[in-house]
Structures are given as C-alpha cells and as structure tokens.
C-alpha cells in the first residue's frame, strides 16, 4: 500500500510517539510493538473518510490517504512529493506560512476553517487540524494534518443565517414582533421588533420577562389576556386576539394584534408558547374614522328629503336611505339587487333601463325624470341624478343616486305655464285695447288740433276785425273786452299746443345715443337769452358727463327747465343759474338751480301734474304743462325727477336718466 510504503520510508513520531522504524537502529524500541502500532495506524489512516496528510516543513506532501483522495480528487501518486499549496486558493496562500510558523513553535492548529481547492477546481469549506511530527529525539521534522469537508455544514449554517436575516428583514418590514416563552423554565425572548413595539431598548441577549409584558398591558385587558395564555397552554392550538398596551417610553396607548400558538416537546407536553405582536393602532384609528365617516354619511343621507341609494359598479343597489323605504313602503329584502324596478311605472321603465345601462357602460352621470310609486299606490314624478364614484385610475367604485320629488314643482311649472298663457291672452287683449285707445287718442288729438283750433282762430280774427273797423266808436271798455277775447283765444291755443305736446310724449319713440349734455345746455341757453335780452342772467355750466339719451327729448328737458329758471328769476339782479351734476351710488344726477322766486315744498307734489301751477298767471305766464312734459321724458329714459325749493330763495330740479352714462 502507498501509505504503508511511505510510513516505512519515513519513520517518525506523532505527538512524541514513535511510529514505524527499525529496532536495530539506535533508539529503536520493541520491534514487534512498533510494527504492530504502525499496522494499526495504517489501518486507521486507510479507512478514515477524513483527509489525513503529512508534509515536511517545506509544505511538501509525504503521505496522502484515500480520504484525501476522496475529498480533493487527487490520488496519492499525484500529490506525494508535491507542494500542498496547490490545494490552497490564491487569495489564501498566506495561511500556509502562518500554520508552519505555529508548528515550528510546537503549537497545534485546531479546527481552522478555511477554503481549499479540489482537482476539478471547486472551492470547498474545510476544517483543518495540524500537529507537529517529531523524530525520536523530539525534533520537529514535519506536519500531520487532518482536513474535513464541512461544505454541507457551512452551507446549512449560511442558509440558517440567511433565513434568520430574511426573518429579521421581514419582521422589520412588516413590523411584526416575534416572542417565545418557555413555560417550563419561564424563559422569555423577544426579537428587536418586540422591543420597538413596546417602546423599550432591546437587551443584548433578547431576554425579557413575563412581568415586563404584564406591566405594559392595560389593566382592563390584562385579565382576559392571561386567561387566553392559560387556555392556550392547556388546550393548545392557535389563538388570534387583540389587546392594548401603554408603551414604556411615552405611556402612549397602542392597539396590538396577537397570534399565539404552542410548541410541544418529545413527550407531548406544551413546552413553548410562540407568538407575534403587530401594532395595529393606525389601522384601528382608520377604522374608527371610517366608522365615524360612515355614520355621518348615514345620518346625513337619512336627514335629506331626497330618496338616496348606493349601487355597485355593475348596477346592483346595495343600500337605501330611510326616505326610500318611507316613501315606497318596501323592505330591504324586496329591494335587493335590481328589485327597485318594482316601484317604477311599467310604461317608462324600458327607457329608464336603457339610460341606466348606458351610464353603467360609459361611467357617465345619469339624469332623468320619471315616476315612482309610493306606499299609497300613487305615482309621483322624481328627478333622478346618479354620480359615479371613481378611483385614481378612473374605475367606477360605486354609484350614488338621489331621487328628488318634483311633483309639486312640475305642478307649479304647469300652473306658471297656464298663467303665462293666460297672461299672454290678457296682454293681447290689453294691447288691442291700448291700440284702440291710441287710435282714439290720435283722433282726439286731431280733433283738438283741427276742430278746436278753427273756432279759436275765427274768434281771434273776428276780434281783430271788430277792433280795426270799430276802433273809433268803441268805448275803452269794449276795446278791453275785445283784447281779452284775443288774449284768451291765444292762451287757449297755447293750452292746446301744450296738451298735444304732452300727449305726444306717450307714443313718440325714444332714440338713444351718446349725448354731451353740456353742449345742449349752451345751445338752449343761447336761444333763451336771445328772447330775454333785457334780463341780466348769469349761468354756470359744469363739465357734465356724457350720457345715453334721445338728443331731441333731452334738449326739450333743458329748454323747459332753463326757461322756468329764467322766468322765475325775473327781478333778481343778476339772475344766477347753475347747471351741474353729482354722483350718487351708481347714478349720475343732473341738476338745474336758480335764485328766483322758489316755492313752498308743501306743494311740491303738484309740480309735475298737467295744468297745475304754483304761481298765478299774473305773476308768471305759462300753461302748467312744461314740467309734466319734463317728467314724462325723464321717465321714458328710465330715470326720475324731483325738486327742492324755498320761497324767495330759488329752486333746484334734479333728474336722472337711467341706463348708461360716461362720467
């Protein structure tokens, strides 16, 4: 055998004991015993599954057993006489020098774990034990090594480490704490996540105590928790439950979900309780908030006057508010799914179904009016609106619908429609009547203009004729009477003209455009001043803002107001007239002010009536129609007019024109 041959060729001692050699040589001992020991040693080396290798102090292999061949793949012929460095990876070459240094000092290397190379290039995990080989004189002459292949064990250890690391990462990621309690020894261990959940600093060995846990559970939950522990120990199985704790670091109350199970020993006795803790406080708070939100929704939905309901994405209605059941007189069981069709008018239901299915297919809102039958069997019209509740991706999660009773509204709409028809008929009648009245008014105006004017002209003409023909024989009284006839005929003509002018204000169209009032005032005052050249008059015209008005009609307003101002200011030296404006809220107010005779505000209400005068004709001439015409023009522009005055201290007339102004 190769090993025996090598041992015979190199007699050595292992740990001080001679193995092999020749007893006839100096130092030889008991030849029979040495040979027997050598044979036994060879048998052990040959049969061992471990690699038993000898090498000299230069790392040259001197012996190589079958176990070494099995582990490394090399035969004894391939390895004996070569360096052991061919078994050592390049990055671990320094290990051999360290081993030889220890051997030369007489030290032993025990169970040194490292990596070694096999013949096929694989790296295997090895455990190396090396001892010095001494000769008969005690001199260290070589190294005896035993190498074990521990690859499977190392792989198992690494797998266990990986498993523990994965478990640690999983518990950290899921925030699940794991604990174990040996109910026989009362030993309790927590992982790091358990200490985190309970607000404690982890112990180095992960040990905790039952008292530690017990003191952190809320007293109102502790009794039930301890009963569950004892029940699980007694009956085994798994238990899932919840309890509350107060964290040790800040006394904050937290909700814990616990899973508890047992592990038995070989005799079937429960030896371990194993469990997990998960902090579910945020979930409990979210659940409480959701319940509160749902309760608020139900309260609101039951308080509104509409019938309300919720449907699934496919259209099945799963919830109705109380108003629905109160109105329809149905039950929850009757309304499940698509049971709502039973309260619809069969004649309208097909159209309702078509519109509803179209909404379900497109995810678009639904709106339609249709009748629903009440508990009394009568149908009432409802306006139904349905809105889809969608997620971020646009998918319909639910449908929320309301049915609003619009029966009264529809009846009111019908009543309004009937009233509008009736009103239109009345307007048509009144329009016809007004048209007839206008025609009569035009005929009356024509009659006044022609039938009354002709006699007046005749009276005036005959009076002048008599006066010219009979001037000599007439007495002063007769001449005065003829003059009075002429004057009254003239006055009557003026009254007729005024009445016609006032009547024309009712039907004359208003053609509005942008007007500069200041230009109108200056033009009107120039005309009046030419007629009243003898009277000293001063006028102040402000920068009046433009407005939207009929230029002809607005000129008539200023003609009448300025004429009155000049007339009623006679006797003042000078007469002073002011034309200005001011802003009141959103209105432009124009005014004409004089320092004339004024009037008592007691009679201000009569100012704008036709033929009403506050002064006698002997004091101031006029027909009493001018201010009535002004008021009618202002009103037809959408404005208003009023006056302020004091007897002997003048008067001010204010007016607005409505509509647009450019001030």
matplotlib code that plots the C-alpha trace (Angstrom):
import matplotlib.pyplot as plt

x = [0.0, 1.2, 0.7, 2.5, 5.4, 5.7, 5.5, 8.2, 10.4, 10.0, 9.9, 8.5, 6.8, 3.4, 3.0, 6.1, 5.2, 7.4, 5.5, 7.3, 11.1, 13.8, 14.5, 18.1, 18.9, 20.0, 17.0, 14.9, 12.4, 10.4, 10.3, 7.2, 5.2, 6.4, 5.4, 2.0, 1.4, 2.4, 0.0, -2.9, -2.1, -2.0, -5.4, -6.9, -5.4, -6.6, -10.2, -10.7, -13.1, -11.1, -8.1, -5.0, -2.0, 1.7, 4.1, 7.5, 8.4, 8.7, 5.0, 5.9, 3.4, 4.8, 1.7, -1.8, -4.6, -7.7, -9.8, -7.7, -8.2, -12.0, -12.2, -9.8, -9.9, -6.2, -4.5, -1.5, 0.7, -0.4, 0.2, 3.0, 6.2, 4.3, 3.6, 0.4, 0.0, -1.8, -4.8, -4.8, -6.7, -4.5, -6.1, -5.3, -1.7, -0.6, -2.4, 0.2, 3.1, 1.0, 0.4, 4.1, 5.1, 2.9, 4.0, 7.7, 6.9, 5.5, 1.9, -1.1, -3.7, -7.2, -10.2, -9.1, -11.9, -10.9, -11.4, -9.5, -9.3, -10.3, -8.9, -11.9, -11.5, -14.3, -13.9, -14.9, -15.2, -12.6, -11.8, -8.0, -6.3, -2.5, 0.0, 3.9, 5.6, 8.7, 11.5, 12.9, 15.0, 11.9, 12.9, 10.0, 10.5, 7.1, 3.4, 0.4, -2.8, -6.4, -8.8, -12.5, -15.0, -17.5, -19.1, -22.6, -22.4, -21.3, -24.0, -26.5, -25.1, -25.2, -28.8, -29.7, -28.1, -29.8, -33.1, -32.6, -31.7, -34.7, -36.9, -35.4, -35.9, -39.4, -40.3, -38.8, -40.7, -44.0, -43.3, -44.3, -42.7, -41.9, -41.6, -41.1, -41.9, -40.7, -43.5, -41.3, -38.3, -40.2, -37.5, -38.9, -37.1, -38.2, -36.8, -35.8, -39.2, -41.0, -38.8, -39.7, -43.4, -43.3, -41.1, -38.1, -34.4, -33.5, -31.5, -28.2, -29.5, -33.1, -34.3, -37.4, -39.7, -43.3, -43.6, -42.2, -45.0, -47.7, -46.9, -47.4, -50.8, -53.7, -55.3, -58.8, -57.3, -54.9, -57.3, -58.6, -55.1, -53.8, -56.8, -56.1, -52.5, -53.5, -56.2, -53.7, -51.2, -54.0, -55.7, -53.0, -53.9, -53.7, -55.3, -55.8, -56.9, -56.3, -55.4, -54.0, -50.7, -49.0, -45.6, -42.8, -41.1, -44.1, -47.1, -48.9, -51.8, -51.4, -53.5, -51.9, -53.0, -51.5, -51.2, -50.4, -49.6, -47.9, -44.8, -44.6, -41.6, -40.9, -43.3, -46.2, -46.1, -46.6, -43.1, -43.2, -45.7, -44.7, -46.4, -46.4, -47.4, -48.4, -49.1, -52.4, -53.1, -53.2, -55.5, -57.8, -57.8, -58.5, -61.3, -62.8, -62.5, -64.2, -67.0, -67.4, -67.4, -70.0, -72.1, -72.0, -72.9, -75.8, -77.1, -76.8, -78.4, -81.3, -81.9, -82.1, -85.6, -84.5, -84.6, -80.9, -79.1, -75.7, -75.1, -72.2, -70.2, -72.4, -75.6, -76.8, -78.2, -76.9, -78.1, -81.1, -81.7, -84.7, -86.6, -86.7, -88.4, -90.8, -91.9, -92.1, -93.3, -90.9, -88.4, -84.7, -85.3, -87.6, -85.1, -82.0, -80.1, -82.5, -85.7, -86.2, -87.8, -91.0, -91.8, -91.3, -94.0, -94.0, -94.6, -91.5, -89.3, -87.8, -86.4, -85.1, -83.3, -81.8, -80.4, -79.2, -77.3, -75.8, -74.4, -73.1, -71.2, -69.7, -69.2, -71.0, -73.5, -77.2, -80.1, -83.7, -87.2, -89.7, -92.5, -92.1, -94.9, -95.4, -96.8, -100.2, -100.0, -99.9, -97.1, -95.2, -92.6, -89.0, -85.8, -83.1, -79.4, -76.7, -73.0, -70.2, -67.5, -64.2, -60.7, -57.5, -57.4, -60.9, -62.6, -66.1, -66.1, -69.8, -72.7, -74.5, -78.0, -80.8, -84.5, -85.9, -89.7, -90.6, -94.3, -95.1, -92.6, -94.0, -97.5, -96.1, -94.4, -97.7, -99.5, -96.9, -97.3, -101.0, -100.7, -98.2, -100.7, -103.5, -101.2, -100.3, -104.0, -104.6, -101.7, -103.1, -106.5, -104.9, -102.6, -105.7, -107.4, -104.3, -104.1, -107.7, -107.1, -104.1, -106.2, -108.9, -106.2, -104.9, -108.4, -108.9, -105.6, -106.6, -109.9, -108.2, -105.7, -108.3, -111.8, -110.8, -108.1, -110.5, -113.1, -110.2, -108.7, -112.1, -112.6, -109.2, -109.8, -113.3, -112.0, -109.2, -111.6, -114.1, -111.3, -109.9, -113.4, -115.0, -111.9, -113.4, -116.9, -115.8, -115.6, -112.5, -114.4, -115.4, -111.8, -110.6, -113.2, -112.0, -108.4, -109.4, -111.1, -107.9, -105.7, -107.9, -108.0, -104.2, -104.0, -106.4, -104.2, -101.2, -103.0, -104.0, -100.4, -99.2, -101.8, -100.7, -97.1, -97.7, -99.8, -97.1, -94.7, -96.7, -96.1, -93.1, -90.2, -87.1, -83.9, -81.0, -77.4, -74.4, -75.1, -72.9, -75.4, -73.1, -73.3, -77.1, -77.3, -75.2, -77.2, -80.6, -79.4, -78.3, -81.8, -83.5, -81.0, -81.9, -85.6, -84.9, -82.2, -83.4, -83.0, -79.5, -78.7, -75.5, -75.2, -72.6, -72.4, -70.3, -68.4, -71.4, -70.6, -71.9, -75.0, -77.2, -80.3, -82.6, -81.0, -84.3, -86.1, -83.2, -83.0, -86.7, -85.9, -83.3, -85.5, -88.3, -86.1, -83.9, -86.9, -88.5, -85.3, -85.0, -88.7, -88.9, -85.7, -87.1, -86.4, -83.1, -80.1, -78.5, -80.4, -78.0, -78.5, -76.3, -76.3, -74.2, -74.1, -73.1, -72.6, -75.0, -74.2, -74.4, -76.4, -75.4, -77.7, -78.0, -79.5, -80.6, -80.6, -81.8, -82.0, -85.6, -89.0, -88.9, -91.9, -93.2, -92.2, -95.8, -97.0, -94.0, -96.2, -98.3, -95.3, -95.3, -99.1, -100.6, -102.0, -101.1, -99.3, -97.9, -97.9, -100.7, -100.7, -100.5, -97.1, -95.6, -97.0, -97.3, -99.7, -98.6, -97.6, -93.8, -92.8, -95.2, -93.5, -90.1, -91.2, -92.6, -89.4, -87.2, -89.5, -89.3, -85.5, -85.8, -85.0, -86.7, -87.0, -87.6, -87.4, -86.1, -87.0, -87.6, -90.0, -87.9, -84.7, -84.8, -85.4, -83.3, -84.6, -82.7, -83.1, -81.5, -81.7, -81.1, -79.1, -75.5, -73.6, -69.9, -69.0]
y = [0.0, 3.5, 4.8, 1.9, 2.3, 5.9, 5.3, 2.7, 5.0, 7.9, 6.7, 9.5, 10.1, 11.8, 13.8, 12.2, 8.6, 6.5, 5.1, 2.6, 2.4, -0.3, -1.5, -2.5, 1.2, 3.5, 4.5, 1.6, 0.0, -3.2, -4.1, -6.2, -3.4, -0.7, -2.8, -3.5, 0.2, 1.0, -1.5, -0.2, 3.4, 2.5, 0.8, 3.9, 6.2, 3.9, 3.7, 7.3, 9.5, 12.5, 13.7, 12.7, 14.3, 14.6, 17.1, 18.3, 21.8, 23.0, 22.1, 19.0, 16.2, 13.0, 10.9, 11.0, 8.7, 7.5, 10.0, 12.9, 11.4, 11.3, 14.8, 16.6, 14.2, 13.7, 10.3, 9.7, 9.3, 12.8, 14.5, 12.8, 14.8, 18.0, 21.1, 21.4, 25.0, 23.5, 22.9, 26.5, 29.3, 32.1, 34.6, 32.3, 31.4, 33.2, 30.8, 28.1, 30.2, 31.0, 27.3, 26.4, 29.2, 27.8, 24.2, 25.2, 26.7, 23.4, 24.7, 22.9, 24.3, 23.1, 23.2, 26.1, 26.7, 27.8, 27.1, 24.6, 23.7, 20.3, 18.8, 19.9, 23.5, 23.6, 25.5, 23.5, 24.5, 22.7, 22.3, 21.8, 20.4, 20.4, 18.9, 18.8, 15.5, 14.8, 12.3, 10.1, 13.0, 15.3, 17.4, 18.7, 17.3, 17.7, 18.3, 15.9, 17.4, 16.3, 18.0, 17.6, 18.6, 20.9, 22.3, 20.9, 22.2, 25.6, 25.8, 24.8, 27.5, 30.1, 29.0, 29.4, 32.8, 33.8, 32.5, 34.5, 37.6, 37.2, 36.7, 39.8, 41.9, 40.5, 41.3, 44.8, 45.4, 44.1, 45.5, 42.1, 41.3, 37.7, 36.2, 32.9, 31.8, 28.5, 27.8, 25.2, 27.4, 30.8, 32.0, 34.7, 36.0, 38.9, 40.0, 43.6, 44.4, 43.4, 45.9, 48.5, 47.9, 48.2, 51.3, 49.6, 49.4, 45.8, 43.7, 42.2, 38.7, 39.5, 38.2, 39.7, 38.7, 37.9, 40.7, 43.2, 42.3, 42.1, 45.6, 47.2, 45.6, 47.9, 46.6, 46.3, 44.0, 42.0, 39.6, 38.4, 38.1, 36.0, 33.7, 33.3, 32.3, 29.7, 28.4, 28.0, 26.2, 23.9, 23.1, 24.0, 25.2, 28.8, 31.9, 35.3, 38.3, 42.0, 44.0, 47.3, 48.4, 51.5, 52.0, 52.2, 55.2, 57.7, 55.9, 56.1, 53.7, 51.3, 48.5, 45.1, 42.2, 39.0, 35.5, 32.7, 29.1, 26.2, 24.0, 20.7, 18.6, 15.0, 13.8, 15.8, 18.4, 22.1, 23.5, 26.7, 29.5, 31.2, 34.3, 37.5, 41.1, 43.6, 47.3, 48.0, 51.4, 53.3, 50.7, 50.9, 54.7, 54.5, 52.0, 54.3, 57.3, 55.2, 54.2, 57.8, 58.9, 56.2, 57.2, 60.9, 59.8, 57.7, 60.4, 63.0, 60.6, 59.9, 63.6, 64.8, 64.9, 63.0, 59.3, 58.2, 54.9, 53.3, 50.8, 48.6, 49.2, 46.6, 48.4, 46.3, 48.6, 47.6, 50.5, 52.8, 55.6, 55.7, 58.1, 55.4, 52.9, 55.5, 56.6, 53.2, 51.1, 48.4, 46.2, 45.7, 42.2, 43.4, 46.0, 43.8, 43.9, 45.2, 44.9, 48.7, 48.1, 47.0, 50.7, 52.1, 52.8, 49.9, 52.3, 54.3, 51.5, 50.4, 53.9, 54.1, 50.8, 51.8, 55.1, 53.4, 50.6, 53.3, 55.0, 51.8, 51.1, 54.6, 55.5, 58.8, 60.6, 59.8, 62.3, 61.7, 62.5, 59.6, 58.5, 56.3, 54.5, 55.4, 53.2, 54.6, 53.2, 56.6, 57.7, 60.9, 62.5, 62.3, 63.9, 61.2, 62.1, 59.4, 60.2, 57.7, 57.5, 56.7, 55.8, 57.4, 55.2, 56.3, 53.0, 53.2, 52.0, 52.9, 54.8, 57.3, 58.3, 60.6, 60.8, 64.3, 64.6, 67.3, 66.6, 69.9, 71.6, 70.1, 71.2, 74.7, 74.8, 73.8, 76.5, 79.1, 77.9, 78.2, 81.6, 82.7, 81.6, 83.5, 86.5, 86.4, 86.3, 89.3, 91.2, 90.6, 91.9, 94.9, 95.5, 95.6, 97.9, 100.1, 100.2, 101.2, 103.8, 105.2, 105.4, 107.2, 109.5, 110.2, 111.0, 113.2, 114.9, 115.5, 116.8, 119.2, 120.3, 121.0, 121.2, 123.4, 125.5, 126.6, 128.3, 129.9, 131.3, 132.6, 134.2, 135.9, 137.0, 138.5, 140.3, 141.9, 142.8, 144.4, 146.3, 147.7, 148.5, 149.9, 151.4, 154.9, 154.3, 151.7, 152.7, 151.8, 149.0, 147.5, 147.7, 146.0, 143.2, 142.6, 142.5, 140.0, 137.8, 137.8, 137.1, 134.2, 132.8, 132.9, 131.3, 128.6, 127.9, 127.6, 125.2, 123.1, 123.1, 122.1, 119.3, 118.0, 118.1, 116.2, 113.6, 113.1, 112.1, 108.9, 107.5, 109.3, 106.7, 107.3, 107.0, 106.9, 107.6, 109.2, 112.8, 115.7, 117.5, 120.5, 121.3, 121.0, 123.4, 126.0, 125.8, 126.0, 128.9, 130.9, 130.6, 131.6, 134.5, 135.9, 136.0, 137.5, 140.0, 142.7, 140.4, 140.2, 136.5, 134.7, 131.0, 128.4, 125.2, 122.4, 119.8, 117.5, 113.8, 112.3, 110.0, 107.7, 109.7, 110.9, 114.3, 115.9, 114.9, 115.7, 119.2, 119.6, 118.9, 121.6, 124.0, 123.7, 123.7, 126.6, 128.6, 128.2, 129.1, 132.4, 133.1, 132.7, 134.6, 137.9, 140.7, 139.3, 141.3, 139.4, 136.2, 133.2, 129.8, 126.8, 123.5, 120.7, 117.1, 114.7, 111.0, 109.2, 105.5, 104.2, 107.1, 110.4, 113.1, 116.3, 119.5, 123.0, 125.6, 129.2, 132.0, 133.0, 133.0, 129.4, 127.7, 126.1, 122.4, 121.8, 122.0, 120.1, 117.1, 119.2, 120.4, 117.7, 117.5, 118.8, 122.3, 122.6, 125.9, 127.2, 130.8, 132.9, 133.8, 137.5, 136.8, 134.4, 133.4, 129.7, 126.8, 124.4, 121.7, 122.1, 120.3, 117.4, 117.0, 117.0, 114.3, 112.2, 112.4, 111.5, 108.6, 107.3, 107.3, 105.1, 108.0, 110.1, 113.8, 115.8, 119.4, 121.3, 124.9, 127.6, 130.6, 133.6, 131.7, 129.8, 126.2, 123.2, 120.5, 117.2, 114.4, 111.1, 109.3, 105.7, 103.5, 104.3, 107.4, 108.1, 110.1]
z = [0.0, -0.7, 2.8, 4.4, 2.0, 2.8, 6.5, 6.3, 4.4, 6.8, 10.4, 12.5, 15.8, 16.2, 19.4, 20.8, 20.0, 17.6, 14.7, 12.4, 12.1, 12.6, 16.2, 15.3, 14.7, 17.5, 19.5, 18.2, 20.6, 20.8, 17.2, 17.4, 19.2, 16.8, 13.8, 15.4, 16.1, 12.6, 11.2, 13.3, 12.4, 8.7, 9.0, 10.6, 8.0, 5.2, 6.5, 7.5, 5.5, 6.5, 4.6, 6.6, 5.1, 6.2, 4.9, 5.7, 6.9, 3.3, 2.7, 0.5, 0.9, 2.3, 2.9, 1.3, 2.4, 0.5, 2.5, 1.0, -2.5, -1.9, -0.7, -3.0, -6.1, -6.3, -6.0, -3.7, -6.7, -7.9, -4.6, -2.7, -3.3, -4.4, -2.5, -0.5, -2.0, -5.0, -2.6, -1.3, -3.3, -4.4, -2.0, 0.9, 0.2, 3.4, 5.6, 5.0, 6.3, 9.4, 10.0, 9.6, 12.0, 14.7, 14.0, 14.3, 17.6, 18.7, 18.7, 17.4, 15.0, 15.9, 13.6, 11.4, 9.0, 5.5, 1.8, -0.2, -4.0, -5.4, -8.5, -10.6, -9.5, -6.9, -3.6, -0.6, 3.1, 5.1, 8.8, 9.2, 12.3, 12.2, 14.6, 14.6, 13.7, 15.9, 15.5, 18.2, 19.5, 19.8, 16.9, 14.7, 11.3, 9.7, 10.0, 10.3, 9.1, 9.2, 6.8, 7.0, 4.2, 6.1, 3.0, 3.8, 7.3, 6.2, 3.6, 6.3, 8.6, 5.8, 5.0, 8.6, 8.8, 5.6, 6.9, 10.1, 8.2, 5.9, 9.0, 10.6, 7.4, 7.1, 10.7, 10.3, 7.0, 8.3, 11.8, 13.3, 16.7, 17.5, 21.0, 22.7, 26.2, 27.7, 30.1, 31.9, 32.6, 32.3, 29.8, 27.6, 24.5, 22.3, 18.9, 18.2, 16.8, 20.0, 22.0, 19.4, 19.6, 23.4, 23.4, 25.1, 24.5, 23.3, 25.7, 24.3, 24.5, 23.6, 27.0, 28.6, 31.4, 31.7, 34.3, 31.8, 29.3, 32.1, 33.4, 30.0, 29.2, 30.1, 33.3, 31.7, 29.1, 31.3, 32.9, 29.5, 28.1, 31.0, 30.7, 26.9, 27.7, 30.2, 27.9, 25.1, 27.3, 28.5, 25.1, 22.6, 19.1, 17.8, 19.1, 17.4, 19.6, 20.3, 23.4, 24.3, 25.9, 27.1, 25.6, 28.2, 26.6, 26.5, 28.0, 24.7, 24.3, 21.4, 19.9, 19.5, 17.3, 18.7, 17.2, 19.7, 19.2, 21.1, 20.6, 22.4, 23.5, 22.7, 25.5, 24.0, 26.8, 25.8, 26.4, 24.4, 23.6, 20.4, 19.2, 17.2, 18.0, 15.4, 16.3, 14.6, 16.2, 12.9, 11.4, 14.4, 14.2, 10.5, 11.2, 13.8, 11.4, 8.7, 11.0, 12.1, 8.4, 7.5, 10.5, 9.4, 5.9, 7.0, 9.3, 6.5, 4.0, 6.3, 7.0, 3.4, 1.9, -1.2, -1.7, -1.7, -2.6, -3.4, -6.2, -7.1, -10.3, -12.1, -11.1, -8.1, -5.4, -2.0, 0.2, 0.5, 3.0, 5.3, 3.0, 0.3, 2.4, 4.0, 0.5, -1.3, 1.7, 0.6, 2.6, 2.4, 1.1, -1.7, -2.9, -3.1, -6.4, -9.1, -7.1, -7.4, -10.8, -9.0, -8.0, -11.5, -14.0, -16.4, -19.3, -18.5, -17.2, -20.5, -21.2, -17.6, -18.0, -21.4, -19.9, -16.8, -18.7, -20.9, -17.8, -16.5, -19.7, -20.1, -16.5, -17.1, -14.8, -15.2, -15.0, -15.8, -14.6, -14.2, -11.8, -8.7, -6.9, -3.3, -0.5, -1.3, -4.8, -6.4, -8.8, -8.3, -10.6, -9.3, -10.7, -10.5, -10.5, -10.3, -9.9, -10.3, -7.5, -9.3, -8.1, -9.3, -12.4, -13.4, -12.5, -11.0, -7.4, -6.6, -7.9, -5.6, -6.6, -5.4, -6.3, -5.7, -5.6, -8.2, -8.4, -6.7, -8.9, -12.0, -10.9, -10.2, -13.6, -15.2, -13.3, -14.3, -17.9, -17.7, -16.1, -18.8, -21.5, -19.7, -19.3, -23.0, -23.7, -21.4, -22.9, -26.3, -25.2, -23.4, -26.4, -28.6, -26.1, -25.9, -29.7, -29.8, -27.1, -29.0, -32.1, -30.2, -28.7, -32.1, -33.3, -30.2, -30.9, -34.5, -33.3, -30.8, -33.4, -36.1, -34.7, -31.7, -33.4, -36.2, -33.8, -31.8, -35.0, -36.0, -32.6, -32.8, -36.3, -35.7, -32.6, -34.5, -37.4, -35.0, -33.3, -36.5, -38.0, -34.9, -33.2, -33.2, -31.9, -29.3, -25.7, -23.7, -22.0, -25.4, -26.6, -23.4, -23.9, -27.5, -26.3, -23.6, -26.3, -28.4, -25.4, -24.2, -27.7, -27.8, -24.4, -25.4, -28.4, -26.2, -23.9, -26.9, -28.1, -24.6, -24.4, -27.8, -26.8, -23.6, -25.4, -27.9, -25.1, -24.7, -28.1, -29.5, -29.8, -27.8, -30.0, -27.5, -28.4, -26.7, -25.9, -24.5, -22.1, -21.7, -25.4, -25.3, -22.3, -24.0, -27.2, -25.3, -23.2, -26.2, -27.7, -24.4, -23.9, -27.3, -26.3, -22.9, -23.9, -21.4, -18.3, -16.8, -16.4, -15.3, -16.0, -14.7, -16.7, -15.2, -17.2, -17.4, -18.1, -21.4, -21.2, -23.3, -24.3, -27.1, -28.1, -29.1, -26.0, -23.7, -25.3, -24.5, -20.8, -20.7, -22.7, -20.1, -17.0, -18.2, -19.4, -16.0, -14.3, -16.3, -16.0, -12.2, -11.7, -13.1, -10.7, -9.5, -10.4, -11.7, -12.1, -11.4, -12.9, -12.3, -14.3, -12.7, -11.6, -8.8, -8.3, -6.0, -5.6, -9.2, -10.6, -12.3, -11.0, -13.2, -11.7, -12.8, -10.0, -9.9, -7.3, -8.3, -6.6, -5.4, -3.9, -0.8, -0.5, 0.8, -2.8, -4.5, -5.2, -7.7, -9.7, -12.4, -12.9, -16.1, -15.8, -12.1, -11.3, -8.1, -9.2, -10.8, -14.5, -13.5, -11.7, -14.2, -17.6, -18.7, -19.2, -16.5, -19.0, -19.2, -16.1, -16.8, -20.2, -18.5, -16.1, -18.9, -20.9, -17.8, -17.0, -20.6, -20.2, -17.1, -14.7, -12.1, -11.3, -8.1, -6.9, -3.8, -3.1, -0.6, -1.1, -2.3, -2.4, -5.6, -6.7, -7.8, -10.1, -10.0, -12.5, -13.6, -17.0, -16.0, -18.4, -19.3, -18.5, -19.1, -16.1]

ax = plt.figure().add_subplot(projection="3d")
ax.plot(x, y, z, "-o")
ax.set_aspect("equal")
plt.show()
